[in-house]
Amino acid sequence: MIYLDNAATTWPKPDQIIESFADCIKNAGANPGRGGHKMSLAAGRLIYKARQTVAELFNIDNPSRVVFTGSATQALNLVLKGFLKPGSHVVTSSMEHNAAARPLHFLKKYGVEVSEVQCSPMGFLDPIDVEKAIKKNTTAIVLLHASNVTGTIMPVEQLGKIAVNYGVKLILDAAQTAGLLDIDVNKLNIDALAFAGHKSLYGPQGTGGLFIREGMEFVPLLQGGTGSKSESLEQPVDLPDKFESGTPNTPGIACLAEGVRLITEKGLEQIRRHENLLLHRFLDGLKLFKEIEIYGPCDPMHQVPVVSLNIKDQDSSEIAFVLDSVFDIACRSGLHCSPQAHKTIGTLERGTVRFSFSMYNTIDDVDSTLNALDKIITEMF
């Protein structure tokens, strides 16, 4: 199979990830922090090292500010529902994934005001428009780093400076960029960073996390066992325990850390260079088909390796089905859990066919996909 659905989750997973999972289950299968025996201590060390590894990737000064979650969606719910209060005002974009858009919509019912800044049809966000939307009661700018529909990269550095100037928090959804773009939480002035472990960090599904900058205080979504201060019915106030109730996904977190180490060894620049090469070749090939409409920047310098398209008036699901069943090419069709983005680019009614690349894809994968699209178009028209 040619797998081009990496924006949903990366595949294949590296051998190191699979080996790490088996090793954890075999040698550190106990509950971390829930006992003094050797296996429990080994599990605790794995999670501690994972926290350090993630902190190094994002230039986080204090690893305890990294909270592990089951997904970027869970991380965003944690910070949005914990931090925002009735009367708070939030500025967001018209390209957001439902991971942020739905919690924000939910919070409107409880007195949180949300201003959605319109992006261009290519998915670009103008920082000036964000600045104009800020009010006296603005609490946060909530933004994705790159669109999972068009791949468009948002101007996070400029928005971080705006956030600092106005004294508001920058909450960033890095589901599509963690492990692909250089993310320095200090340089970019990020107050809360939500990331997925199973995309460009190459960990398993069910992993993710949230960085919370010191001084950003809010209530946790969950209370329960943390392995610390068990004598008290009050939830611990120290991070990460404050936000990590319940048994952690130790094997998943260990694999996530292994994925981060793999990314670090290969180097973000090398990974980005390879994926840009694939993206450039794919976009150049698509532009030769007059029947294909491409959405987004169509420029590797301004997007991650995600491409959405449609073929004339054909149903996106039908195209994806033919690619899968006839050509053994896996992609995704529909709205990609981002209806606001599809409203922005004008594809809400039909969705798009989305292709997304990883460091394990090849030039042959790109050429085979272009050939398949050529055959589909020839057959249809």
N, C-alpha and C positions, 0 to 999 in steps of 0.2 A: 504494500500500500504506500502511496505517496500521501503523507499526512501534512495538510496545510490548514490545520485548525488550532494553531499554537496560541492564538489569542484567548481561546477558551481554556486550554490546558496544554502544556507542552508534552510531546511524545515523539520519540521514545524517551524514557527516563535513562539517564546514564547508568552504567553498570555500578559505579560507586554508590549511587543512591540505593539500588536494590541490595547491594552487599551491606550497606549501612543499616538498612531496615532489618535484615536477617540477624546481623550481629547484635543489634539492640534487643531484639526479641529474645535472643539466646542468652546474652550476657548481662543485660540490664533491664530485665522484664518486670521489675518490681516498681512500686509507686515511689517516685522521688519525694523526699522530704516527709515521708510517712513511716519511717523506721530507721533504726540505727544499724541494720545489718548491711553486709557488703553489697548486695545487689541493689538495695534502695539507695545507698550512697553512690553507686556507679551511675544509676539513673539520674540522680541529682547533679552529678558532675557533667553528664551529657547535656542537660538543659542549661546549666550555667555556662558551659563552653559555647553552646549555641547562641546564647544571649550575647556573649562577647563577640562572636563571629559576626552576627547581624549588626551589632553596634559599630564594629570596625568598617563594615561595608558602607554604612550611611554617615560615618563620622559622628557618631553619638558619643558624647563624653562619658556618660554614666550608663553602663549596660542594664542597670536595674530599671531604667526608663523604657526598656523594650518589654512589651507585654505580648505574650503569645496568645493567639486566637485561632478559631477554626477556619477563618477566611478573612479576606479584606472586607467583605460585607459585614461580618460580625464586628470587625474593628471599627468600621465607620458607624455602625449602630451604637457601639459602645461610647464613642466620643460625642457623636451628635446628640444622642438622647441623654447623655450624662451632663454635657456641658451647656447646651442651649436651654434657656429658660423662657417662660412666658414674658413677652415684651422684648426679647432679643430679636435683632434683625440680622439676616444672613444674605450675603451676596454669592450667587452661584452662576453657572453658565448654562446655556441651552444645549450643551453636548454631554451632559452628565449621564452616567450609567445609573440604572435603578438602584444600585448599591448605595448611592447617596441621594438620588432623586426621591425614592420612596420614603426613606426616613424623614427627609425634609418635608415632604407632602404630609406625612403623618403628623409631624410636629406643628404644622399650621393649625391643626384642630385644637392645639393646646396653647395658642397664643404666640407662636414663633412666626415672625414675618420673614418672608423669603422673596428676594428680588432676583429674577432670572435674567441675566444679561444675554442678549441675543448675539450669537456668533455668526460669522459669514457662512455662505453655502458650502465653503470648503472646510468649515469647522474652526476657523481662526477666531481667537478672542482678542479684542483690543483692550489693553490695560487701561486706557483712558476711559472706556465705557464702564469698567469696574470701579474706577476711582469716582466717577460721577454718581454711581449707585450707592456709595457709602453715605450713611446717615449718622446722626448723633448717637443712635442706639445700636449701630452696627457692632456685632460681637465677633463675627468671623467671615472670612472668605472661604468657601468650600468649593474645591475644584479638583477635577481629575488631571493627571499629568499628561496623559495622551489618550485620545479617543480610541475606544475599541471598535469603532465603526469605520472611521476614516484614517485612523493612525495619527491625526493631527496633534503635534506637540504644542502644549500651551506655554505661554510666556511666564513661567513660574518665578524666575529670578526677578523680573520687574514687579510682579504681583507681591512677592515677598517684601520688597522695599516699600510698596504702597501700604501693605499691612502694618509694617513697623511705623511708618509715618503717621498713620491714623490710629495706632494703638489697638488694632484688631488682630485676631488670631488667624493664621493660615493653616487650614486643614486640607491635606493633600491626599488624594486617592492615587496611589502609585501601582495599582494592580497591573497595568500594562508596561510599566517602565522599570520596576525594581529588578535589577539584574541585567538591564539593557542600557539604561542611561545612567550617567554619573549623578548620584543624589547625595548631596552634602547638606544635612539639615541645618547646619550653621550658616553656610554660605547662602543658602536659599531662604533662610529665615522661616523654616517650617516649624510650626508649633505642634502639629500632630500629623504623623505619617502612617497611613494605612497601606499595608502591602500584602500581596498574595504569595504564598510559598510555592504554588504548583504551576506557575506560569514561567517567567524567565529566570526564576531561581531554581527550577527543575526539581523541586521537592514533590511530595505526593499531595493529592487532593486532601482537603481537610486541614490544611496548614495555612497560617498567615500570622499577621501581627500588627501591633500599633506602637509607634514611638510617641511618647507624651513628654513634651518639654517641661522642665522643672518650673513650677509656678502656675501651671495649668491644672487647676484642681476641679474635680467633679466627682459625682457619686457613681459607683459601679452599677452595672445592670444586674449583676448576680452577687449574692452573698452565700457563703458556705465554707466548706473545709478548704484550708490552704496549707495545712501542715505546720502552720505557725500560730502562736498565741491561742492555742486550742482551749485554754481555760476560760476565755472570754466569749460572750455571745456577740460582741461587737466585731464587725469586720475589721481586719488589720488596715491600718492607714498607710503603711509603707508599700511602695512599689517594689516588685511587681505583684506581690501577694494581694494587694487591694483589688486587683482586676483579674486574678487568676484562680477563681474558686473552682473546686472539683478536680478530678484526676486529669492531669495533662496528657496530651497525646505524645508521650515520650518518643516512640519510634518515628512518628511524623516529624517532630521537632529535630530529632537527630538527623533525619534525612534532609530536612531543610537546611541545617547547618552544613551538611556535606555538599549540598547544591551551591551554597554561598561560597564555600572553599573552592569548588570547581570553577565558578565564575571568576573568583579572584585570581586563581592560577592562570586561567586563559587570558584574562584581562578584558575589561569592558571595551576598550578601544578595538581590540582584535575582533571581538564578537560583533560589535556594531559595524565594523568594516565589512565583515563577511555578510551580514544580513543586509546591509545597504547594497552590496554587490548583487545579491539575489533580487532585492526590491527594484533596483535600477533596471535590471535585465527584464524583469516581469513587466514593469510599466512601459518600457520601450516596446516590448512585444505587443502589449495590449493596444497601444496607440495605432497599430497598423490595422486594427479591425474597426471599420466605420460603424459596425453594428453594436459596438460595445460603448457604454457610457461609464466612465470611471469617476468616482466621487473622492473628494479630498484634495490635498495639495498636489499629488502626483510628483512629489519631489522628496527624495530620500533625506535631504537636509532638514526637512520640516515635518517628517512623520516617522513613526516606528514602522516595522515591516508588516503593516496591515493594509490590505487593499479591498475596497468594496466596489462592486460593479453590477451592472445589469446588461442584459442582451436584448436590445429593442424593447418590445412589450411582453417578453416572455416572463413567466412566473419564476421568481428566484428559487423557490423550492424545487421546481421541476428541473432547473439547470443543475442544482446541487445533487439531486437524485441521479441524474444521468451521469454526472462525473463520478459518483460513488459506484453505481451499479455497473456501468459500462467500462469506465476507465480506471477504477480502483483509486480514485483521488478523493480524499476526505477534505471537505471544506464546510462552511456553515452558511445557511440561508436564513432569511427572516429579519427580525428586528434586533437580535443580539442583546436583548434585555436593555435596550437604549432607545425607547420611543422618542424622547426629547431630541436626541441626535438626528433621528430619521425625520422628524418634523423640520429640523434645521436644514437638512440637505435635500428635502423634498421627496423622501421615499417611504413615508409612513404607511401608505396604502399597499405597497408591494414588497417592502424590505429590499435587501440586497444579497448578492452572493459575495461572501467574504473569504478571502485567502490571507493566511497569516503564517509567516515563516519563523524558523528558529535556527540556532547555530548548527543543527544537525541536518538541515535541508541542503540540497546541492543545486548546481546549475542544471543538471539533468532533470531534477524535479521541476524546475521552472520551465524548461523547454518542453517536457512531456505535458505539462499543464497547458501551455500555449498551443501545442499541437492538438490536444483534446478539445480545447475551445474552438479551434479552427474547424475541426471535424463536426462539432455540434452546429456551428454557424452554417457550414456548407450543407449539412443535412436539413436544417430548418429553413434556409433561405435559398 
